[in-house]
Amino acid sequence: MNLVSVGTINASLVIPREVFKSSILANASAIIGLHNHPSGNVKPSKKDMIVTRKLQKCGQLLGIELLDHIIVGGTNGKMLSFREEKMLNVTGRMDWER
């Protein structure tokens, strides 16, 4: 596990270079992204979807697959998996229309 960013109450800076740094050094072939929504609402924001797509594209260039991106809902036990919700399909493209 690698901690990439610690955000504020409503924002976090995600830079693909930092996300993939430890994966490259570890010769990883795949990663899973995970972040927290302190509000408990696990619905992905537009920014969440944009960042996920950017990580997918960067991973494709690097040969490191983004297997999933998971949002955890604060302390309420809820979570959302982009892959389970079919928002991240196996071809590496985002499915924006659900």
C-alpha positions, 0 to 999 in steps of 0.5 A: 500500500502507498499513501499518495495524498492527504487532502482537506475536508473537501479536496485532494490533489492527485498527480498520476506521477505520484500515484504510479511512482511506487508501482513503477519502483515495485515493478507492479503490473496493476494497481487499485485506487482507493479514496475516502469521502468523509461525508459518507456519500460514495457517489463519485463526483465528476472530478473522481471520474476525471481522475480515474480516467486520467489514471487509466490512461497513464497506466495504459502508457506505463503498462500498469493496469488500473484494476479498480477505483474504490470510494469508501464512505467515511465511517458508515461502512459504505463503499463503491467500486468503479469496476462493480458499478461497470464504470470501469470496464475491462477494456480500460475505457470509462463507461460514463453512461450508466 
